[in-house]
Amino acid sequence: MRSEYDHRAIIIRRFTRSRLACRPHSTAYALSRPFQFAARFIALLALAALSVAAGAWWWLAQPLALPSSPFVFDVKSGSTLKAVARDLTAAKVLSSEWPLVALARLRGVDRTIKAGNYEIVDGVTLPGLLRRLTQGDVTAAALTILEGSTFGDLKAALAADPGVKPQAASLPDGELMAKLGITGLSPEGWFFPDTYYYATGSSDLAVLARAHRLMRERLDAAWANRAPDLPLKDAYEALILASIVEKETGRPSDRPLVASVFVNRLRAGMRLQSDPTVIYGMGKRFDGNLHKRDLETDTAYNTYVRDGLPPTPIALPGQASLDAVTNPPSTPYLYFVSRGDGTSEFSANLADHNRAVAKFQKGAR
């Protein structure tokens, strides 16, 4: 028979075992609580991220509220995406500039914007707009009007483009200009050199309307900011002179100086004596060589025998030429001659000019 001491010992030992058996379970339960909280927090974060992503996808899929459709805008060469976004915000195409900029940076295309003239219509989304700006609107056809080309060159390019529906090709110049809202003026010079993106099947008249509208805007802006006391009566005379400057030189650094020569000559009552005006007046008779008899043959465009400006522009001038003639630098120059390398030699008097001609065109020293 067991003693009381032994009985108590047995009870103590059972109690001890029971507590020891419970300890691992209690510790695991205590440790599991932080993990459960973390799992729930991560799940909530994932759910929130999915909600944000779904909301962003829905928002990006919404069409932009255009102020008009189609809406046409121009991206100048060298423009940043932020500057374009700012312009589109001012035009009420975007509610704010940051979504377009942020989306472009997220996709790594914020530095790949392409210059040109764009046309967007109802239904375009923010990603669609960005795709057009950074890929050159690959869903549309494009036409590039070169600086210094003529209206005849432009019509030929439109006629040869299979993506353009011909409407203006067969129209007489007067009727074509009337459809563009202009009467009594030649079409020469009135279309701004740029790259125009348009939907395949667009009419040539629609493309011409955009190019004319852009030229009108650029010319009006240049004329409004013109230097005082220019020897030009109106913006159209500035357009004519800009076209001559455009044809005289392709050298950017020479263009303002060429403009100053012609402005100085007009002020002094001297004839412009510009070869490109003579060539334009000759039309198809020009065989690539300009002869003395050509300079002496009277035409409306021969500025060797006629005073002042020719009656119309002789080409399609770009922005730099418009700026050069409306704000020419102050120089003493009245003459210039080609050096034969694309640059020009400028002179303030006839004696210096004759020496320059002898040096660069006759090979004399």
C-alpha positions as CSV (number, residue, x, y, z in Angstrom):
1,M,0.0,0.0,0.0
2,R,1.4,3.4,-1.1
3,S,2.0,6.2,1.3
4,E,0.5,9.7,1.1
5,Y,3.9,11.1,0.1
6,D,4.1,8.8,-2.9
7,H,0.5,9.7,-3.9
8,R,1.4,13.4,-3.9
9,A,4.5,12.8,-5.9
10,I,2.5,11.1,-8.6
11,I,0.1,14.0,-8.8
12,I,2.9,16.5,-9.1
13,R,4.6,14.6,-11.8
14,R,1.3,14.4,-13.8
15,F,0.8,18.1,-13.4
16,T,4.3,18.9,-14.6
17,R,4.0,16.7,-17.6
18,S,0.7,18.3,-18.5
19,R,2.2,21.8,-18.4
20,L,5.2,20.7,-20.4
21,A,3.0,19.1,-23.0
22,C,1.0,22.3,-23.4
23,R,4.0,24.7,-23.8
24,P,4.9,23.8,-27.4
25,H,1.3,24.3,-28.5
26,S,0.9,27.6,-26.6
27,T,4.2,29.0,-28.1
28,A,3.2,28.0,-31.7
29,Y,-0.2,29.6,-31.2
30,A,1.4,32.8,-29.9
31,L,3.9,32.9,-32.8
32,S,1.2,32.4,-35.4
33,R,-0.7,35.5,-34.6
34,P,1.9,38.0,-36.2
35,F,2.1,35.8,-39.2
36,Q,-1.7,35.8,-39.6
37,F,-1.7,39.6,-39.3
38,A,1.0,39.9,-41.9
39,A,-0.8,37.6,-44.3
40,R,-3.9,39.5,-44.0
41,F,-2.1,42.8,-44.5
42,I,-0.4,41.5,-47.6
43,A,-3.7,40.3,-49.0
44,L,-5.2,43.7,-48.4
45,L,-2.3,45.3,-50.2
46,A,-2.6,43.0,-53.1
47,L,-6.4,43.7,-53.3
48,A,-5.7,47.4,-53.1
49,A,-3.1,47.2,-55.9
50,L,-5.5,45.2,-58.1
51,S,-8.2,47.8,-57.5
52,V,-5.8,50.6,-58.4
53,A,-4.6,48.8,-61.5
54,A,-8.2,48.1,-62.6
55,G,-9.1,51.7,-62.0
56,A,-6.0,52.9,-63.9
57,W,-6.8,50.6,-66.8
58,W,-10.4,51.8,-66.9
59,W,-9.2,55.5,-66.7
60,L,-6.7,55.0,-69.5
61,A,-9.3,53.4,-71.7
62,Q,-11.6,56.4,-71.5
63,P,-11.6,58.7,-74.6
64,L,-10.2,62.1,-74.3
65,A,-12.7,65.0,-74.3
66,L,-11.5,66.9,-77.4
67,P,-12.5,70.5,-77.8
68,S,-13.3,69.7,-81.5
69,S,-13.1,66.7,-83.8
70,P,-10.9,66.5,-85.7
71,F,-8.5,68.3,-83.6
72,V,-5.2,69.4,-85.3
73,F,-2.1,70.4,-83.5
74,D,1.6,70.9,-84.3
75,V,4.7,69.5,-82.6
76,K,7.7,71.7,-83.4
77,S,11.1,70.2,-84.0
78,G,13.0,70.0,-80.7
79,S,9.8,70.2,-78.5
80,T,9.8,68.1,-75.3
81,L,6.9,65.9,-74.3
82,K,6.3,68.1,-71.3
83,A,6.0,71.2,-73.5
84,V,3.6,69.3,-75.8
85,A,1.5,68.2,-72.8
86,R,1.4,71.8,-71.6
87,D,0.1,73.0,-75.0
88,L,-2.5,70.2,-75.1
89,T,-3.6,71.1,-71.6
90,A,-4.0,74.8,-72.6
91,A,-6.0,73.6,-75.6
92,K,-8.3,71.6,-73.3
93,V,-7.3,68.3,-74.9
94,L,-5.9,67.2,-71.5
95,S,-7.2,68.1,-68.1
96,S,-3.6,68.1,-66.8
97,E,-0.2,67.7,-68.3
98,W,1.2,65.2,-65.8
99,P,-0.7,62.0,-66.8
100,L,0.7,62.1,-70.3
101,V,4.2,62.8,-69.0
102,A,4.0,60.1,-66.3
103,L,2.7,57.5,-68.7
104,A,5.5,58.3,-71.1
105,R,8.2,58.0,-68.4
106,L,6.7,54.8,-67.1
107,R,7.0,53.3,-70.6
108,G,10.4,54.9,-71.2
109,V,9.3,56.8,-74.3
110,D,9.3,60.4,-73.0
111,R,12.4,61.3,-75.1
112,T,11.2,59.8,-78.4
113,I,8.5,62.3,-79.4
114,K,8.4,63.0,-83.1
115,A,7.8,66.4,-84.7
116,G,5.0,66.9,-87.1
117,N,1.4,68.0,-87.6
118,Y,-1.1,65.7,-86.0
119,E,-4.8,65.2,-86.4
120,I,-6.8,63.3,-83.7
121,V,-10.5,62.5,-83.6
122,D,-13.1,61.6,-81.0
123,G,-12.4,58.2,-79.4
124,V,-8.6,58.7,-79.0
125,T,-7.3,57.7,-75.6
126,L,-4.3,58.9,-73.6
127,P,-2.2,55.8,-74.5
128,G,-3.3,56.2,-78.1
129,L,-2.2,59.8,-78.2
130,L,1.1,58.9,-76.7
131,R,1.6,56.1,-79.2
132,R,1.0,58.6,-82.1
133,L,3.4,61.2,-80.6
134,T,6.2,58.7,-80.0
135,Q,5.8,56.4,-83.0
136,G,4.9,59.1,-85.6
137,D,1.3,58.0,-85.8
138,V,2.1,54.6,-87.5
139,T,-1.6,54.0,-88.0
140,A,-1.8,56.9,-90.5
141,A,-0.2,58.0,-93.7
142,A,2.3,60.8,-93.7
143,L,3.3,63.6,-96.1
144,T,6.4,65.7,-95.6
145,I,6.4,69.1,-97.3
146,L,10.0,70.2,-97.8
147,E,11.1,73.8,-97.1
148,G,11.8,75.5,-100.4
149,S,9.6,73.2,-102.5
150,T,7.0,74.7,-104.7
151,F,3.2,74.4,-104.8
152,G,3.7,72.3,-108.0
153,D,5.9,69.9,-106.1
154,L,3.3,69.6,-103.3
155,K,0.5,68.8,-105.8
156,A,2.7,66.2,-107.5
157,A,3.5,64.6,-104.1
158,L,-0.2,64.4,-103.2
159,A,-1.1,63.0,-106.6
160,A,1.5,60.3,-106.2
161,D,0.3,59.3,-102.7
162,P,-1.9,56.2,-102.8
163,G,-3.3,57.0,-99.3
164,V,-4.8,60.3,-100.4
165,K,-8.2,60.7,-102.1
166,P,-7.8,63.2,-105.0
167,Q,-10.2,66.2,-104.8
168,A,-8.0,69.2,-105.5
169,A,-5.6,67.7,-108.1
170,S,-7.7,68.7,-111.1
171,L,-9.0,72.0,-109.7
172,P,-7.7,75.3,-111.2
173,D,-5.6,77.2,-108.7
174,G,-8.3,79.9,-108.2
175,E,-11.0,77.3,-107.4
176,L,-8.7,75.4,-105.1
177,M,-7.9,78.5,-103.1
178,A,-11.6,79.4,-103.0
179,K,-12.3,76.1,-101.3
180,L,-9.7,77.0,-98.7
181,G,-11.3,80.3,-98.1
182,I,-8.9,82.5,-100.1
183,T,-9.7,84.5,-103.1
184,G,-7.5,86.5,-105.5
185,L,-4.2,85.0,-104.4
186,S,-1.8,82.4,-105.9
187,P,-1.5,79.2,-104.0
188,E,2.3,79.5,-104.1
189,G,3.9,80.0,-100.7
190,W,0.7,79.4,-98.7
191,F,1.4,75.9,-97.3
192,F,3.7,75.4,-94.4
193,P,6.5,72.9,-94.8
194,D,6.1,70.1,-92.1
195,T,5.2,66.4,-91.8
196,Y,1.5,65.9,-91.8
197,Y,-0.1,62.7,-90.4
198,Y,-3.5,61.8,-91.7
199,A,-5.8,58.8,-91.9
200,T,-5.6,56.8,-95.1
201,G,-8.3,57.9,-97.5
202,S,-8.2,61.5,-96.4
203,S,-8.7,64.0,-99.3
204,D,-5.8,66.0,-100.6
205,L,-7.9,69.1,-100.0
206,A,-8.1,68.2,-96.3
207,V,-4.3,67.9,-96.1
208,L,-3.9,71.2,-98.0
209,A,-6.3,72.9,-95.6
210,R,-4.2,71.9,-92.6
211,A,-1.0,73.0,-94.3
212,H,-2.5,76.3,-95.2
213,R,-4.0,76.9,-91.8
214,L,-0.6,76.3,-90.2
215,M,1.1,78.7,-92.6
216,R,-1.5,81.3,-91.9
217,E,-0.9,80.9,-88.1
218,R,2.9,81.0,-88.4
219,L,2.9,84.0,-90.8
220,D,0.5,86.0,-88.7
221,A,2.6,85.3,-85.6
222,A,5.8,86.3,-87.3
223,W,4.2,89.5,-88.7
224,A,2.8,90.4,-85.3
225,N,6.3,90.3,-83.8
226,R,8.0,92.0,-86.7
227,A,10.7,94.6,-86.3
228,P,9.7,98.2,-86.7
229,D,10.2,100.1,-90.0
230,L,10.4,97.1,-92.3
231,P,10.1,98.1,-96.0
232,L,7.2,95.6,-96.3
233,K,3.5,96.7,-96.6
234,D,1.9,93.6,-95.2
235,A,2.3,90.0,-94.2
236,Y,1.9,88.8,-97.8
237,E,5.0,90.8,-98.8
238,A,6.8,89.1,-95.9
239,L,5.7,85.7,-97.2
240,I,7.1,86.7,-100.7
241,L,10.4,87.8,-99.3
242,A,10.7,84.7,-97.0
243,S,10.2,82.5,-100.1
244,I,13.1,84.2,-101.8
245,V,15.4,83.9,-98.8
246,E,14.4,80.2,-98.5
247,K,15.6,79.6,-102.1
248,E,18.7,81.6,-101.8
249,T,20.4,79.6,-99.1
250,G,20.0,76.4,-97.1
251,R,22.6,77.5,-94.6
252,P,20.9,78.4,-91.3
253,S,23.6,80.8,-90.2
254,D,23.4,82.7,-93.6
255,R,19.7,83.0,-93.7
256,P,19.3,86.1,-91.5
257,L,22.2,87.8,-93.3
258,V,20.6,87.1,-96.7
259,A,17.3,88.5,-95.4
260,S,19.2,91.7,-94.2
261,V,20.7,92.1,-97.7
262,F,17.2,92.1,-99.3
263,V,15.7,94.4,-96.6
264,N,18.6,96.8,-97.0
265,R,18.1,96.8,-100.8
266,L,14.4,97.4,-100.5
267,R,15.1,100.3,-98.2
268,A,17.7,101.8,-100.6
269,G,15.4,101.4,-103.6
270,M,17.8,98.8,-105.2
271,R,16.6,95.9,-107.2
272,L,16.8,92.5,-105.5
273,Q,18.7,90.8,-108.3
274,S,17.8,87.3,-107.1
275,D,18.6,84.4,-109.3
276,P,15.9,82.1,-107.9
277,T,13.2,84.6,-108.8
278,V,14.4,84.6,-112.4
279,I,14.4,80.8,-112.5
280,Y,10.9,80.6,-111.1
281,G,9.7,83.0,-113.8
282,M,11.3,80.9,-116.5
283,G,9.2,77.8,-115.5
284,K,9.9,74.8,-117.6
285,R,12.2,76.8,-119.8
286,F,14.9,76.6,-117.2
287,D,17.4,73.8,-118.2
288,G,19.5,73.9,-115.1
289,N,21.8,76.7,-116.3
290,L,21.2,80.4,-115.9
291,H,22.5,82.5,-118.7
292,K,23.1,86.2,-119.1
293,R,20.2,86.4,-121.6
294,D,17.9,84.9,-118.9
295,L,18.8,87.8,-116.5
296,E,18.0,90.3,-119.2
297,T,14.7,88.7,-120.3
298,D,11.7,90.5,-118.8
299,T,9.2,88.5,-116.8
300,A,7.1,89.3,-113.8
301,Y,9.6,87.5,-111.6
302,N,12.8,88.9,-113.0
303,T,14.1,91.0,-110.2
304,Y,17.1,92.1,-112.3
305,V,14.9,94.1,-114.5
306,R,12.0,94.9,-112.2
307,D,11.9,96.9,-109.0
308,G,10.6,95.6,-105.7
309,L,9.2,92.2,-104.9
310,P,7.8,89.7,-107.4
311,P,4.0,89.4,-107.5
312,T,3.8,86.1,-105.6
313,P,6.0,83.9,-103.5
314,I,8.4,81.6,-105.4
315,A,8.4,78.7,-102.9
316,L,7.1,77.4,-99.6
317,P,9.2,79.0,-96.9
318,G,9.8,77.5,-93.5
319,Q,9.7,79.1,-90.0
320,A,13.4,80.2,-90.1
321,S,12.9,82.2,-93.2
322,L,9.7,83.8,-91.9
323,D,11.6,84.8,-88.8
324,A,14.6,86.1,-90.7
325,V,12.6,88.5,-92.9
326,T,10.4,89.8,-90.1
327,N,13.3,90.4,-87.7
328,P,16.5,90.7,-89.8
329,P,19.7,91.7,-88.2
330,S,21.1,95.1,-88.7
331,T,24.0,94.9,-91.2
332,P,25.6,97.1,-93.8
333,Y,25.4,94.3,-96.5
334,L,24.0,94.9,-99.9
335,Y,25.5,92.0,-101.8
336,F,26.3,88.3,-101.4
337,V,27.8,85.6,-103.5
338,S,28.0,81.8,-103.1
339,R,31.4,80.5,-102.0
340,G,30.6,77.2,-103.6
341,D,30.4,75.2,-100.4
342,G,26.9,76.1,-99.4
343,T,27.9,79.3,-97.6
344,S,27.9,82.9,-98.9
345,E,30.3,85.9,-98.9
346,F,28.6,89.2,-97.9
347,S,29.8,92.6,-99.0
348,A,28.7,96.2,-98.1
349,N,29.8,97.7,-101.4
350,L,30.1,96.8,-105.1
351,A,33.9,96.8,-105.2
352,D,34.1,94.3,-102.4
353,H,31.4,92.3,-104.0
354,N,33.2,92.2,-107.4
355,R,36.3,90.9,-105.7
356,A,34.3,88.2,-104.0
357,V,32.8,87.2,-107.3
358,A,36.2,87.0,-108.9
359,K,37.5,85.0,-106.0
360,F,34.7,82.5,-105.5
361,Q,33.1,82.2,-109.0
362,K,35.9,83.0,-111.4
363,G,38.7,81.4,-109.6
364,A,40.8,84.6,-109.7
365,R,43.0,86.0,-106.9
